[in-house]
Amino acid sequence: MKKSIFSILLLLISITCFCTTITITNSGTTFTPDTITINVGDSVQFTLSSSHNAIEVSEVTWNSNGNTSNSGFSTAFGGGLVLPAQLSVGAHYYVCSKHAAMGMKGVIIVEAPTEIIENKLQANLSIYPNPTPSILNINYSGKELLQSIKLYNLMGKLVYENTKITSFINSISIDFLNAGIYLLETTTAKEKYVQNIYISK
């Protein structure tokens, strides 16, 4: 039962991509930009003032300037990161819950990939064991310098970050405190690779 639930979760959030993070800010009661088109696998970072959030709503609710969530993505006031697992192909309508009646709303259009791009970063990474009870090992054999290693929980919260990589590293180990499913993001100057990590304490 545990394995089948885990398999379903991995299927739902499986992300192995050449992807980017797009930032949405606010200017008063307007999202900037208020409409974006992204590729499946991309993330969206909302960087908002403390009186604004972003919650996904249905198209009908969006058209009527309502603020009833459709149980899609939701950020805290001040913003947050919306991960690819929350952004399936199609249109995602969102509003600020406090200012929807004033027309503070936007749309994220997620497009399916049109071609397969070879990700050399993925080919040069060895991430094991996965699942793991505690310690995750990352071996990297690429020629490009790693710029960052970041780990997010499923709520999009950054729980580990290493951006002070100043030389070529063959191996890094991360010791986890809590069980759960995480997203590991590794980047070079040219590529980004995201993989699901399962901690089975």
N, CA and C of each residue as an Amber inpcrd file, in Angstrom:
protein
   603
   0.8320000  -1.1980000   0.0000000   0.0000000   0.0000000   0.0000000
   0.8750000   1.2600000   0.0000000   1.8990000   1.2420000   0.8830000
   2.7920000   2.3870000   0.9770000   3.5180000   2.6230000  -0.3490000
   3.9510000   1.5160000  -0.9830000   4.6700000   1.6380000  -2.2580000
   3.7660000   2.1510000  -3.3590000   2.4890000   1.6960000  -3.3580000
   1.5890000   2.1560000  -4.4180000   1.2440000   3.6290000  -4.2570000
   1.0810000   4.1030000  -2.9980000   0.8270000   5.5240000  -2.7670000
   2.0320000   6.3370000  -3.2100000   3.2190000   5.8390000  -2.8480000
   4.4490000   6.5190000  -3.2460000   4.5770000   6.5900000  -4.7680000
   4.2470000   5.4870000  -5.4400000   4.3260000   5.4540000  -6.9040000
   3.3710000   6.4490000  -7.5330000   2.1700000   6.5490000  -6.9880000
   1.1830000   7.4970000  -7.5170000   1.6540000   8.9280000  -7.3110000
   2.1920000   9.2140000  -6.1090000   2.6960000  10.5590000  -5.8470000
   3.8350000  10.9180000  -6.7860000   4.7380000   9.9690000  -6.9940000
   5.8430000  10.2390000  -7.9130000   5.3520000  10.4670000  -9.3340000
   4.3390000   9.7160000  -9.7260000   3.7880000   9.9010000 -11.0590000
   3.1820000  11.2840000 -11.1940000   2.4820000  11.7310000 -10.1490000
   1.8180000  13.0290000 -10.1920000   2.8040000  14.1920000 -10.1850000
   3.9380000  14.0270000  -9.4900000   4.8600000  15.1550000  -9.3810000
   6.1620000  14.9310000 -10.1340000   6.1800000  13.9380000 -10.9800000
   7.4150000  13.5920000 -11.6710000   7.8840000  14.7490000 -12.5460000
   9.0880000  15.2150000 -12.2720000   9.6180000  16.3520000 -13.0030000
  11.0640000  16.0690000 -13.3560000  11.3210000  15.9240000 -14.6250000
  12.6870000  15.7370000 -15.0730000  12.8430000  16.6100000 -16.2970000
  13.4160000  17.8040000 -16.1420000  13.2570000  18.7750000 -17.2140000
  14.4100000  19.7560000 -17.3050000  14.4220000  20.4440000 -18.4200000
  15.2500000  21.6120000 -18.6390000  14.3020000  22.7690000 -18.4080000
  14.3400000  23.3730000 -17.2240000  13.2670000  24.2900000 -16.8560000
  13.8070000  25.5660000 -16.2290000  12.9030000  26.5440000 -16.0890000
  13.2690000  27.8430000 -15.5510000  12.2580000  28.2670000 -14.4980000
  12.5770000  29.3520000 -13.8130000  11.6610000  29.9500000 -12.8410000
  11.3120000  31.3490000 -13.3140000  10.0180000  31.6270000 -13.4400000
   9.5260000  32.9230000 -13.8890000   9.0010000  33.6690000 -12.6760000
   9.3130000  34.9510000 -12.5630000   8.8970000  35.7510000 -11.4050000
   7.7220000  36.6530000 -11.7500000   6.7230000  36.6550000 -10.8660000
   5.5840000  37.5660000 -10.9670000   5.6040000  38.4500000  -9.7270000
   5.5370000  39.7740000  -9.9330000   5.5120000  40.7250000  -8.8300000
   4.1550000  41.4310000  -8.8350000   4.0320000  42.4660000  -8.0230000
   2.8120000  43.2730000  -8.0870000   3.1730000  44.7470000  -8.1250000
   2.3110000  45.5030000  -8.7910000   2.3880000  46.9610000  -8.7900000
   1.0280000  47.4340000  -8.3050000   0.9550000  47.8100000  -7.0330000
  -0.3460000  48.1250000  -6.4450000  -1.2160000  46.8850000  -6.4370000
  -2.3820000  46.9820000  -7.0390000  -3.2960000  45.8400000  -7.1030000
  -3.3140000  45.2220000  -8.4980000  -2.1320000  45.1410000  -9.0950000
  -1.9840000  44.5170000 -10.4160000  -0.8120000  43.5450000 -10.3600000
  -1.0240000  42.3080000 -10.8450000   0.0790000  41.3670000 -10.9910000
   0.8970000  41.7640000 -12.2120000   2.2270000  41.6760000 -12.0980000
   3.1090000  42.0650000 -13.2010000   4.1240000  40.9650000 -13.4810000
   4.0710000  40.3420000 -14.6730000   3.0070000  40.4470000 -15.6620000
   1.7700000  39.6870000 -15.2030000   0.6100000  40.0620000 -15.7250000
  -0.6180000  39.4000000 -15.2780000  -0.9500000  38.1590000 -16.1050000
  -0.3030000  38.0040000 -17.2420000  -0.4840000  36.8000000 -18.0630000
   0.8870000  36.3420000 -18.5540000   1.1910000  35.0770000 -18.3010000
   2.4620000  34.5340000 -18.7700000   2.2100000  33.1780000 -19.4290000
   3.0930000  32.8320000 -20.3430000   3.0850000  31.5080000 -20.9670000
   4.4030000  30.8420000 -20.6230000   4.3110000  29.6390000 -20.0290000
   5.5030000  28.9170000 -19.6130000   5.4660000  27.5030000 -20.1870000
   6.5650000  26.7960000 -20.0630000   6.6360000  25.4050000 -20.4850000
   6.3530000  24.4860000 -19.3040000   5.8100000  23.3200000 -19.5810000
   5.6030000  22.3540000 -18.5080000   6.9600000  22.0670000 -17.8680000
   6.9930000  22.0400000 -16.5450000   8.2460000  21.8530000 -15.8300000
   8.8270000  23.1380000 -15.2740000   8.3420000  24.2950000 -15.7410000
   8.8020000  25.5650000 -15.2000000   8.1460000  25.8400000 -13.8490000
   8.8050000  26.6420000 -13.0350000   8.2620000  27.0990000 -11.7550000
   7.9020000  28.5750000 -11.8660000   7.0130000  29.0380000 -10.9770000
   6.6440000  30.4490000 -10.9420000   6.8710000  30.9700000  -9.5290000
   7.6840000  32.0110000  -9.4220000   7.9660000  32.6510000  -8.1330000
   7.1350000  33.9270000  -8.0180000   6.2080000  33.9600000  -7.0400000
   5.4580000  35.1810000  -6.7570000   6.2360000  35.9680000  -5.7110000
   6.6320000  37.1930000  -6.0460000   7.3170000  38.0920000  -5.1180000
   6.4050000  39.3040000  -4.9400000   5.6020000  39.2770000  -3.8850000
   4.5200000  40.2410000  -3.7060000   4.6900000  41.0380000  -2.4230000
   4.0110000  42.1710000  -2.3350000   3.9890000  42.9010000  -1.0700000
   3.1490000  42.1180000  -0.0670000   3.2980000  42.4490000   1.2080000
   2.7270000  41.6230000   2.2800000   1.2060000  41.5940000   2.3200000
   0.5500000  42.4600000   1.5760000  -0.9230000  42.4650000   1.5840000
  -1.5210000  41.6690000   0.4340000  -0.6740000  40.9770000  -0.3360000
  -1.1570000  40.2370000  -1.5040000  -0.7140000  38.7750000  -1.4610000
  -1.5750000  37.8960000  -1.9540000  -1.2420000  36.4990000  -2.1620000
  -1.6960000  36.1060000  -3.5610000  -1.5660000  34.8350000  -3.8970000
  -2.0400000  34.3400000  -5.1900000  -2.6740000  32.9780000  -4.9670000
  -3.9560000  32.8500000  -5.3000000  -4.6320000  31.5630000  -5.1810000
  -5.2620000  31.2040000  -6.5120000  -5.1650000  29.9300000  -6.8620000
  -5.7510000  29.4660000  -8.1180000  -7.2560000  29.3170000  -7.9600000
  -7.9900000  29.7610000  -8.9850000  -9.4550000  29.6950000  -8.9900000
  -9.9180000  29.1410000 -10.3260000 -11.1870000  28.8050000 -10.4140000
 -11.7400000  28.3430000 -11.6880000 -11.8990000  29.5290000 -12.6410000
 -12.0750000  29.2460000 -13.9180000 -12.2630000  30.3060000 -14.9030000
 -13.5380000  31.0960000 -14.6120000 -14.5830000  30.3940000 -14.1760000
 -15.8520000  31.0700000 -13.8540000 -15.6560000  32.0500000 -12.7000000
 -14.9680000  31.5910000 -11.6410000 -14.6840000  32.4630000 -10.4920000
 -13.8120000  33.6350000 -10.9100000 -12.8290000  33.3720000 -11.7480000
 -11.9250000  34.4160000 -12.2490000 -12.6960000  35.4790000 -13.0240000
 -13.5980000  35.0210000 -13.9190000 -14.3810000  35.9590000 -14.7280000
 -15.2970000  36.8350000 -13.8820000 -15.7480000  36.3120000 -12.7330000
 -16.6690000  37.0730000 -11.8740000 -15.9290000  37.8310000 -10.7640000
 -14.5730000  37.8700000 -10.8590000 -13.7430000  38.5400000  -9.8460000
 -13.9660000  37.9700000  -8.4470000 -14.2230000  36.6620000  -8.3880000
 -14.3990000  35.9830000  -7.1100000 -13.0710000  35.5120000  -6.5480000
 -13.1190000  34.9150000  -5.3500000 -11.8750000  34.4730000  -4.7250000
 -11.9900000  33.0900000  -4.0750000 -12.8920000  32.2460000  -4.5890000
 -13.0390000  30.8910000  -4.0590000 -12.0140000  29.9740000  -4.7150000
 -11.1480000  29.3870000  -3.9070000 -10.0870000  28.5150000  -4.4190000
 -10.6750000  27.2730000  -5.0880000  -9.9890000  26.7990000  -6.1230000
 -10.3730000  25.5340000  -6.7560000  -9.4500000  24.4050000  -6.2950000
  -8.7540000  24.6070000  -5.1740000  -7.8120000  23.6520000  -4.5820000
  -6.5500000  23.4760000  -5.4150000  -6.2690000  24.4500000  -6.2730000
  -5.0120000  24.4360000  -7.0210000  -3.9140000  25.0630000  -6.1810000
  -2.9700000  25.7500000  -6.8340000  -1.8530000  26.3300000  -6.0880000
  -2.3310000  27.5030000  -5.2270000  -1.5530000  27.7840000  -4.2020000
  -1.8650000  28.8900000  -3.2990000  -0.5760000  29.3620000  -2.6530000
  -0.3540000  30.6780000  -2.6250000   0.8230000  31.2190000  -1.9530000
   0.3840000  31.9830000  -0.7140000   1.3230000  32.1870000   0.1800000
   1.0620000  33.0000000   1.3710000   1.0520000  34.4740000   0.9670000
   0.5840000  35.3310000   1.8710000   0.7000000  36.7620000   1.6320000
   2.1800000  37.1110000   1.6100000   2.5880000  37.8540000   0.5930000
   4.0040000  38.1220000   0.3810000   4.5880000  37.2640000  -0.7260000
   3.8260000  36.2290000  -1.1370000   4.2580000  35.4010000  -2.2630000
   4.7960000  34.0500000  -1.8710000   5.4030000  33.3760000  -2.8320000
   5.9390000  32.0390000  -2.6450000   6.2160000  31.3930000  -3.9800000
   6.7740000  30.1960000  -3.9220000   7.1440000  29.4650000  -5.1300000
   6.0630000  28.4540000  -5.4860000   5.6290000  28.4760000  -6.7500000
   4.6890000  27.4780000  -7.2610000   5.4950000  26.5000000  -8.1050000
   5.5120000  25.2510000  -7.6840000   6.3440000  24.2290000  -8.3180000
   5.6780000  23.6280000  -9.5470000   6.4730000  23.0090000 -10.4200000
   5.9110000  22.3930000 -11.6230000   4.8160000  21.3690000 -11.3360000
   4.8900000  20.6810000 -10.1960000   3.8680000  19.6890000  -9.8550000
   2.4850000  20.3150000  -9.7350000   2.4300000  21.6290000  -9.4980000
   1.1560000  22.3410000  -9.3460000   0.7260000  23.0360000 -10.6270000
   1.5260000  22.8870000 -11.6930000   1.2610000  23.6170000 -12.9390000
   1.1970000  22.6460000 -14.1150000   0.0660000  21.9580000 -14.2190000
  -0.1380000  21.0290000 -15.3280000  -0.4020000  21.8140000 -16.6130000
  -0.3520000  21.1290000 -17.7470000  -0.5900000  21.7680000 -19.0410000
  -1.9980000  22.3510000 -19.0680000  -2.1080000  23.5950000 -19.5290000
  -3.3990000  24.2840000 -19.6140000  -3.3270000  25.6500000 -18.9640000
  -4.4910000  26.2860000 -18.8040000  -4.5740000  27.6240000 -18.2110000
  -4.8550000  27.5270000 -16.7180000  -4.0970000  28.2890000 -15.9410000
  -4.2760000  28.3620000 -14.4860000  -4.6480000  29.8040000 -14.1450000
  -5.8940000  29.9920000 -13.7170000  -6.3960000  31.3160000 -13.3690000
  -6.1300000  31.5560000 -11.8800000  -5.6780000  32.7600000 -11.5390000
  -5.3870000  33.0460000 -10.1340000  -5.7720000  34.4800000  -9.7880000
  -5.9860000  34.7170000  -8.4890000  -6.3670000  36.0400000  -7.9950000
  -5.6700000  36.2940000  -6.6700000  -5.6610000  37.5460000  -6.2500000
  -5.3230000  37.8940000  -4.8760000  -6.6210000  37.7820000  -4.0890000
  -6.6300000  36.9900000  -3.0260000  -7.8840000  36.7290000  -2.3160000
  -8.5000000  38.0020000  -1.7240000  -7.6660000  38.9730000  -1.3350000
  -8.1820000  40.2050000  -0.7440000  -8.6140000  41.2280000  -1.7850000
  -8.0710000  41.1370000  -2.9930000  -8.3010000  42.1880000  -3.9830000
  -8.8750000  41.6740000  -5.3050000  -9.4270000  40.4670000  -5.2790000
 -10.0170000  39.9150000  -6.5120000 -11.1600000  40.7870000  -7.0140000
 -11.9590000  41.3050000  -6.0940000 -13.1020000  42.1470000  -6.4820000
 -12.6480000  43.4150000  -7.1920000 -11.3830000  43.8030000  -6.9760000
 -10.8230000  44.9910000  -7.6310000 -10.1390000  44.6270000  -8.9490000
 -10.2190000  43.3350000  -9.3140000  -9.6420000  42.8910000 -10.5770000
  -8.1820000  42.4930000 -10.4980000  -7.6760000  42.2000000  -9.2790000
  -6.2820000  41.7550000  -9.1610000  -6.2250000  40.2720000  -9.4550000
  -5.9090000  39.9600000 -10.7020000  -5.9400000  38.5700000 -11.1520000
  -4.9740000  38.3750000 -12.3100000  -4.6900000  37.1150000 -12.6110000
  -3.7790000  36.8010000 -13.6940000  -3.9800000  35.3880000 -14.2020000
  -3.2300000  35.0510000 -15.2430000  -3.3330000  33.7300000 -15.8690000
  -1.9370000  33.2000000 -16.1500000  -1.7290000  31.9300000 -15.8230000
  -0.5020000  31.2210000 -16.1870000  -0.8940000  30.1550000 -17.2060000
  -0.3650000  30.2440000 -18.4070000  -0.6500000  29.2670000 -19.4600000
   0.5600000  28.3400000 -19.5600000   0.3200000  27.0550000 -19.3440000
   1.3990000  26.0690000 -19.3590000   1.3100000  25.2680000 -20.6570000
   2.3800000  25.3150000 -21.4460000   2.4150000  24.6080000 -22.7260000
   3.2080000  23.3160000 -22.6140000   2.7840000  22.3260000 -23.3700000
   3.5020000  21.0540000 -23.4280000   4.7820000  21.2500000 -24.2370000
   5.8140000  20.4620000 -23.9560000   7.0550000  20.5940000 -24.7190000
   6.8440000  20.1890000 -26.1700000   7.5400000  20.8860000 -27.0570000
   7.4260000  20.5870000 -28.4740000   8.5720000  19.7250000 -28.9810000
   9.6340000  19.6450000 -28.1870000  10.7650000  18.8110000 -28.5790000
  11.4860000  18.3320000 -27.3350000  12.2260000  17.2560000 -27.4740000
  13.0010000  16.7170000 -26.3660000  14.4080000  17.3000000 -26.4350000
  14.8280000  17.9290000 -25.3450000  16.1640000  18.5100000 -25.2710000
  17.0300000  17.6280000 -24.3830000  18.1710000  17.2160000 -24.8870000
  19.0620000  16.3920000 -24.0780000  19.6020000  17.2290000 -22.9230000
  19.4440000  16.7310000 -21.7360000  19.9320000  17.4400000 -20.5620000
  21.2530000  16.8060000 -20.1330000  22.3540000  17.4710000 -20.4620000
  23.6740000  16.9270000 -20.1400000  23.9300000  16.9330000 -18.6430000
  23.3150000  17.8920000 -17.9410000  23.4590000  17.9330000 -16.4900000
  22.9210000  16.6530000 -15.8660000  21.7600000  16.2140000 -16.3270000
  21.1620000  14.9720000 -15.8190000  22.0940000  13.7840000 -16.0600000
  22.6910000  13.7330000 -17.2400000  23.5670000  12.6060000 -17.5860000
  24.8110000  12.5660000 -16.7030000  25.2320000  13.7040000 -16.1660000
  26.4470000  13.7660000 -15.3530000  26.1790000  13.6950000 -13.8550000
  24.9200000  13.5100000 -13.4660000  24.5610000  13.4350000 -12.0530000
  24.2350000  12.0050000 -11.6510000  24.6870000  11.6370000 -10.4730000
  24.2990000  10.3650000  -9.8640000  23.7610000  10.6980000  -8.4750000
  22.4610000  10.4440000  -8.2570000  21.7960000  10.8020000  -7.0050000
  21.2940000   9.5140000  -6.3690000  21.8270000   9.1610000  -5.1890000
  21.5170000   7.8550000  -4.5930000  21.7080000   7.8990000  -3.0790000
  21.1510000   6.9490000  -2.3210000  20.0360000   6.0960000  -2.7480000
  18.7430000   6.8960000  -2.7720000  17.8280000   6.4910000  -3.5890000
  16.5490000   7.1850000  -3.6870000  15.4680000   6.1600000  -3.9850000
  14.6400000   5.8110000  -2.9900000  14.4500000   6.4120000  -1.6690000
  15.6440000   6.1780000  -0.7480000  15.7240000   7.0230000   0.2770000
  16.7730000   6.8890000   1.2830000  16.1860000   7.1270000   2.6640000
  16.7060000   6.4410000   3.7070000  16.2020000   6.6830000   5.0580000
  16.7270000   7.9830000   5.6610000  17.8440000   8.5070000   5.1530000
  18.3660000   9.7400000   5.7500000  19.3430000  10.4760000   4.8360000
  20.4570000   9.8570000   4.4860000  21.5120000  10.5770000   3.7660000
  21.4060000  10.3550000   2.2580000  21.4040000  11.4700000   1.5240000
  21.3600000  11.4460000   0.0620000  22.7310000  11.8470000  -0.4640000
  23.2640000  11.0630000  -1.3900000  24.5620000  11.3560000  -1.9930000
  24.3660000  11.8830000  -3.4060000  25.1180000  12.9260000  -3.7340000
  25.0550000  13.5150000  -5.0700000  26.4620000  13.4980000  -5.6460000
  26.6510000  12.7490000  -6.7180000  27.9330000  12.7240000  -7.4170000
  27.7580000  13.4400000  -8.7490000  28.7250000  14.2790000  -9.0910000
  28.6570000  15.0680000 -10.3150000  29.9710000  14.9400000 -11.0780000
  29.8580000  14.6270000 -12.3670000  31.0640000  14.4160000 -13.1590000
  31.1250000  15.3160000 -14.3950000  30.3170000  16.3700000 -14.4160000
  30.2660000  17.2460000 -15.5890000  31.4190000  18.2250000 -15.6700000
  31.5440000  18.8600000 -16.8140000  32.6090000  19.8300000 -17.0380000
  32.1860000  21.2440000 -16.6450000  30.8740000  21.5040000 -16.6250000
  30.3610000  22.8090000 -16.1940000  30.3280000  22.8640000 -14.6720000
  30.6830000  23.9990000 -14.1010000  30.6530000  24.1750000 -12.6500000
  29.2020000  24.2090000 -12.1640000  28.8990000  23.4560000 -11.1010000
  27.5750000  23.5410000 -10.4890000  27.4310000  24.9060000  -9.8270000
  26.3140000  25.5940000 -10.1020000  26.0820000  26.8990000  -9.4890000
  25.2940000  26.7810000  -8.1950000  24.3610000  25.8200000  -8.1480000
  23.5650000  25.6800000  -6.9250000  22.9610000  24.2920000  -6.8160000
  22.7140000  23.9240000  -5.5670000  21.9420000  22.7250000  -5.2390000
  20.8800000  23.1820000  -4.2490000  19.6080000  23.0000000  -4.6050000
  18.5130000  23.4510000  -3.7460000  17.5290000  22.3090000  -3.5380000
  16.9100000  22.3130000  -2.3770000  15.9530000  21.2790000  -2.0300000
  14.6780000  21.9520000  -1.5340000  13.5330000  21.5670000  -2.1410000
  12.2410000  22.1310000  -1.7690000  11.3360000  21.0220000  -1.2400000
  10.4900000  21.3650000  -0.2610000   9.4470000  20.4150000   0.1180000
   8.2620000  20.6030000  -0.8300000   7.2090000  19.8240000  -0.6750000
   6.1000000  19.8740000  -1.6230000   5.2660000  21.1490000  -1.5150000
   5.4690000  21.9250000  -0.4590000   4.7860000  23.2130000  -0.3260000
   5.5710000  24.3220000  -1.0170000   6.7140000  23.9600000  -1.6090000
   7.5340000  24.9490000  -2.2980000   8.5150000  25.6770000  -1.4050000
   8.6310000  25.2580000  -0.1400000   9.5490000  25.9140000   0.7950000
  10.9690000  25.3880000   0.5980000  11.9120000  26.3080000   0.4990000
  13.3210000  25.9410000   0.3710000  13.8130000  25.4130000   1.7130000
  14.2770000  24.1510000   1.7390000  14.7190000  23.5400000   3.0000000
  16.2280000  23.2820000   3.0180000  16.8920000  23.4010000   1.8720000
  18.3440000  23.2370000   1.8060000  18.8450000  24.0120000   0.5990000
  19.9860000  24.6720000   0.7670000  20.5570000  25.4190000  -0.3480000
  22.0710000  25.4450000  -0.2330000  22.7450000  25.1920000  -1.3450000
  24.1890000  25.3210000  -1.4210000  24.4980000  26.1110000  -2.6860000
  24.8140000  27.4020000  -2.5210000  25.1370000  28.2590000  -3.6690000
  26.5690000  28.7790000  -3.5780000  27.3330000  28.2120000  -2.6610000
  28.7170000  28.6530000  -2.4890000  29.6810000  27.6040000  -3.0280000
  29.3510000  27.0810000  -4.1920000  30.1900000  26.0530000  -4.8120000
  31.2420000  26.7770000  -5.6440000  32.4780000  26.7400000  -5.2050000
  33.5270000  27.5230000  -5.8620000  34.5080000  26.6660000  -6.6570000
  34.3440000  25.3480000  -6.5930000  35.2270000  24.4630000  -7.3490000
  34.4420000  23.2360000  -7.7730000  35.0350000  22.4320000  -8.6170000
  34.3710000  21.2200000  -9.0730000  34.3010000  20.2220000  -7.9290000
  33.1040000  19.7330000  -7.6670000  32.8640000  18.8310000  -6.5350000
  32.4630000  17.4740000  -7.0750000  33.1090000  16.4400000  -6.5920000
  32.7590000  15.0930000  -7.0200000  31.5860000  14.5360000  -6.2360000
  31.4690000  14.9130000  -4.9530000  30.4360000  14.2980000  -4.1290000
  29.9650000  15.2460000  -3.0350000  28.6470000  15.2660000  -2.8060000
  28.0180000  16.0340000  -1.7340000  27.0110000  15.1160000  -1.0580000
  26.9220000  15.1890000   0.2610000  25.9380000  14.4070000   1.0060000
  25.0200000  15.3520000   1.7740000  23.7140000  15.0460000   1.7670000
  22.7260000  15.8270000   2.5110000  22.0570000  14.8860000   3.5070000
  22.0260000  15.2940000   4.7670000  21.4080000  14.4940000   5.8250000
  20.0240000  15.0650000   6.1180000  18.9800000  14.2580000   5.9090000
  17.6090000  14.7030000   6.0950000  17.1290000  14.4420000   7.5160000
  16.3120000  15.3540000   8.0320000  15.7450000  15.1890000   9.3650000
  14.3340000  14.6180000   9.3190000  13.5870000  14.9590000   8.2780000
  12.1770000  14.5750000   8.2130000  11.8770000  13.7190000   6.9930000
  10.9750000  12.7530000   7.1840000  10.5150000  11.9330000   6.0560000
   9.6330000  12.7680000   5.1440000   9.5260000  12.3570000   3.8930000
   8.6490000  13.0600000   2.9550000   9.1950000  13.0310000   1.5510000
   8.5150000  13.7340000   0.6650000   8.9220000  13.8400000  -0.7360000
   9.4550000  15.2530000  -0.9600000  10.6020000  15.3380000  -1.5830000
  11.2580000  16.6150000  -1.8250000  11.5910000  16.7420000  -3.3160000
  11.8800000  17.9740000  -3.7470000  12.3390000  18.2250000  -5.1130000
  13.7640000  18.7700000  -5.0250000  14.6890000  18.0610000  -5.6430000
  16.0910000  18.4600000  -5.6610000  16.3670000  19.1730000  -6.9780000
  16.8640000  20.4140000  -6.8990000  17.1470000  21.2190000  -8.0900000
  18.6420000  21.4960000  -8.1550000  19.2690000  21.0690000  -9.2370000
  20.6910000  21.3480000  -9.4550000  20.8270000  22.1990000 -10.7120000
  21.7180000  23.1910000 -10.6810000  21.8630000  24.0780000 -11.8340000
  23.3250000  24.3220000 -12.1680000  23.5650000  24.5060000 -13.4580000
  24.8250000  25.0440000 -13.9520000  24.4720000  26.3600000 -14.6440000
  25.4350000  26.9980000 -15.2690000  25.1610000  28.2490000 -15.9760000
  24.2260000  28.0290000 -17.1620000  24.1640000  26.7970000 -17.6750000
  23.3950000  26.5270000 -18.8910000  22.1470000  25.6850000 -18.6710000
  22.1230000  24.8850000 -17.6140000  21.0380000  23.9220000 -17.4570000
  20.5370000  23.8380000 -16.0270000  19.3230000  23.3030000 -15.9170000
  18.7230000  23.0210000 -14.6160000  18.1000000  21.6340000 -14.6680000
  18.2350000  20.8940000 -13.5700000  17.6500000  19.5560000 -13.5010000
  16.9470000  19.3980000 -12.1620000  15.7020000  18.9110000 -12.2090000
  14.9070000  18.7150000 -10.9940000  14.5360000  17.2470000 -10.8870000
  14.7210000  16.6900000  -9.6800000  14.3940000  15.2750000  -9.4540000
  13.6570000  15.1160000  -8.1340000  12.7100000  14.1720000  -8.1100000
  11.9940000  13.8350000  -6.8800000  12.9030000  13.0340000  -5.9580000
  12.8960000  13.3570000  -4.6820000  13.6440000  12.6280000  -3.6630000
  12.6530000  12.1580000  -2.6080000  12.7450000  10.8800000  -2.2360000
  11.8430000  10.3120000  -1.2330000  12.6380000   9.8990000  -0.0080000
  12.2800000  10.4770000   1.1470000  12.9440000  10.1620000   2.4070000
  11.9880000   9.2600000   3.2000000  12.4470000   8.0460000   3.4990000
  11.5680000   6.9970000   4.0380000  11.8530000   6.6650000   5.4930000
  12.0390000   7.6650000   6.3510000  12.3410000   7.3860000   7.7600000
  11.1750000   6.6720000   8.4080000
